Amino acid sequence: MMRLPATSGEWIDRSRPLEFHFEGRSYKGYEGDTISSALWGADVRVLGRSFKYHRPRGVLSLANHDTNALHQLGGTPNVRADVTPLVAGMDLRAVNTFGSLEGDKGRFLGKMARFLPVGFYYKAFHTRKLFPMWERMFRYMTGLGRVDLQAPHRSTPKAYDFCDVLVIGAGPSGLSAALSAAAQGAEVVVVDENARAGGSASYQIGNEASRRRLLAELLAQVAAQPRIRLLTGTYAAGYYKDHWIPLVSSDRMLKMRAGSVVVASGAFEQPAVFHNNDLPGVMLASAAQRLMYRYGVKPVNKAVVLVANADGYRAALDLLAQGVGVAAVVDLRATAGSADPLARLLQQSGVEILGGHAVVEALPDGKGLCAGARVAALQANGTPGVPTRDIACDGILMSVGWAPAANLLYQAGTRMRYDKKVEQFVPDVLPEGVFACGRVNGVHELARRMADGTRAGSHAAAAAGFGQATGEALPPEVESPSHAWPIVDHPAGKNFVDFDEDLQFKDFCNAVQEGFDNIELLKRFSTNGMGPSQGKHS
């Protein structure tokens, strides 16, 4: 019902439909779909329930960290539906529900939110006499999927391999790094957790044919280079001494020893914070682009796009190119900045652009789905003013900033620093033989990412003993791709910072008032970042 016409480069095979079941109902998808894309393509808008308040949830990131869509598959709990390939005959159920997804008896917990404040667990367990009762209740209510103790164990083999340069991430910067290192004579392995290479270059297109051609050329050059091996559907699971990296796929663990390592792991898009920002239909702009270009699925019928960077304008152009209505672009900044040419293209298509505005809240319909956006102009102090304005839509796309996927850099011993120019942590001092490029290195514009990858690949090859290192660090970005404070407070709360743990903005304010103002204490007291996505979207 929500499928788009076929386009080149999509990951699905429309000649091979697959039937599966979700919550007792039969649906059809295609080979190449993930569970989430197949359900969204079948117009299933509620994919799961939130952990604490059992609120209905839909697609958020579609990027391997989506706690909104964890499912039970037979004896296998907590299947990540946003990235798990669809297989014919799957019989899936949502986790964390009492009864069923549609008739979840736990949904009343949302009305008890004021009785379950931040730190409730600590205070409840503090009462020794009532501890046994609390323990039984928590054990019954917490946890996600069901563990089947009789489920058969599956063994997978391990193997060992070596390369001169290991590139982690097959986006535009990673592919550029691989080509640069191979050109200097190094044997290169490129690894990416996605089913296909290309990274953001395969879906953040902005309706620009030149971007499609650029990616096609990169992939063709990589395929023609005999010194490059490309491993997709495989992720780097950790960093160990002397550049020893376990590369994990669905059927084996490959223990790779590399001469040097290039981390081109990219960044996680971050949500904006406003009232009801978790309604099904509210998603990251990159999730909408993945749905359209990878899986041929229409993310919404009519969208409001909340932006604070050029990526958001490109997402709006992609929506229009795929026949999706754009009711308005709401820019947290007063001016579009470097995105001004993109803004003019949108205005020529009749899209209203509201500079210096914010989404105050997402408006629900009778079923708890997104039915509109309430917007307001931002005042000098950064808070929304009055009056507000309601814009009808069935989806709000958010493109307000990025957080680096720097886990492996930290494990390798990288010293990071916060760069206000890009509003993110960037590598300051890298360990010997480790290099970073692209968004994880604070470089965001496409041509600059490729140049940064070329530099990192050359230096990595030289560190492994091949050729001379060329290229210098790039100058800082002209403007930050991340808004410093994409957060709108609301007296009614339900403006979620952590979707995993149902943490609202006011929870952090209350935790600080109780004295937990150190970031490490705040994290533990609030449980921020302790859910399935481990803080990747909080």
Phi, psi and omega in degrees: 000334181244023181277142176267163173301151182298140176229158179292142177091355180290155187270352185264154176251101186290347178278356183233078178290148180232134177260140179211174182235142176220123180055038176083000180247152183266138178222166177234138172227200181229156173300132185103341174294156160265172179299315182296316182294324179293318179293316180295323177293335177269012178067030171271114188264334179256112184260342182189183177237148182287159191294312189267311186259358179056040177281148178295139182226149177236206179295134173245298187245326185053039187224031174082005182223030190266095181292345179294340186228073172251131187231158175263127178238094184061237179272003182261116181270158169057045175291130181280097188293337183288341181232349181286124181299142177288136177233139180303137176087000178303139176237102191247149173222149178290147175268171174061041175231150174255101183105270180213168180297315184287320183251039185302119180289345180278358184292344177292341182299332178299330180280351179256017187303322184290344176268358180236062185288171177302139182081007181303320182298314181298315184290323180295316182288345182289342182271106187296320184293323183267001185304314181301322180293314180299319182299315180298318181294315182296319181295327179287321189269338184265179187086160183246266183288171180263127179274124177263108184291344180265359182297138180291144177276142180243124179265140176236146183283165171235153180219169181236145181208167182222151173206163177282315181228126173256124178252120181260106183117122183250038171277190183299323180287320179294317178296321178295321178296318181297316180296320180295315180293319180294325179296335178269004174103002182278147170276123191241138169242129176249131182235140179214139183286343182281163182292334179224157178280164176128331178055217184294339180294344181271350181222338176271080193257324181065027181056036178253115180297330181297328179290321176297317180296320181301315180294318179301319179294317179300312182295323178294319179295320179295316180296329183274352183267111184293343181274359182249128170249132182248121179246107177260169184061028185221134181238150176279111191272355180173170178236126181236170188305144177062040175057047176258115188236121173282123179254115190250127173240184183291341186238359179192166168247125179253114180273106187260126173255119184247151174289321174209165187228134172249121178263110178236051191278355174078210185212157176264129174289140185253142179282157168277160182246114175206168184300131179064033180286005179252004181298142173304128187112340173267118184212167174291145180300323180295329176294318178297319179293322176297316179303315185289309190273333179270320191241002177061038183244133176284120184291319178211173175270323179213128189239150160255130183251116178267121189229161170209022181197173180292333179301322180294322177294322177296322178298319178296320177294323177296321177300312180299319181297333181261011176081017178266133180288142175242109183288323180190154168252123182252112184257123178296338179269156181290327180231160183283344179063230183293345179274007185303318177299324177291322178297321180295322177298319179293318180295325177295336177270005177087015180272130178281135178244122182252095179283146180068029180239163177224156168277120181276320178200154170269134184265128182272155170266190183292344181258005180083017177260162180292130179232001180174170178233131174262119185241159178206154176288145178275137178276177183300329180273005176088000178264152180289143180261195176236153002279169173260167181222135180261131179240122181289134177192163174249013177196145174238121178260135185246126174220083187238357178162175188223150172237133185293141174275073193258015185306313183292327177296318177297316180298328180285348180100019179292138172267124184256159173221153180272127182252110181295336182295331179240002179054048177202164172283139178229156178298133177255307177231117180266146175295162179299131177083005179243134183226153181229149178206161178081208186298325179294342179261007179083015180250121192242326183290141192303308182298323179291324177299318180294319177296321179293323177294318178301316178299310183297320179296320179296316180292323179294319178296317179297320179295332178272001176099021182235111174072189181253139179288130177233156178095140180246165177301142182283152175294163183297161176299149179294322177217155182288135174279354183238131177286140184292333184209073180277050188234128176240119178286158181209135182298334180274359181067217182051033172249098196274133174264319178241111181287333180296315189253007182056040180272126180265164180303320183294335178299322180289319177299317180293322179296319179295320179297332179276003174103000181268065185263352171283137189300324181289321177292320179301318180299314185286321180293321183272342188068020178300132176079009183260005180272192185303325182275357177053041173080010185291341177236030178222000000 
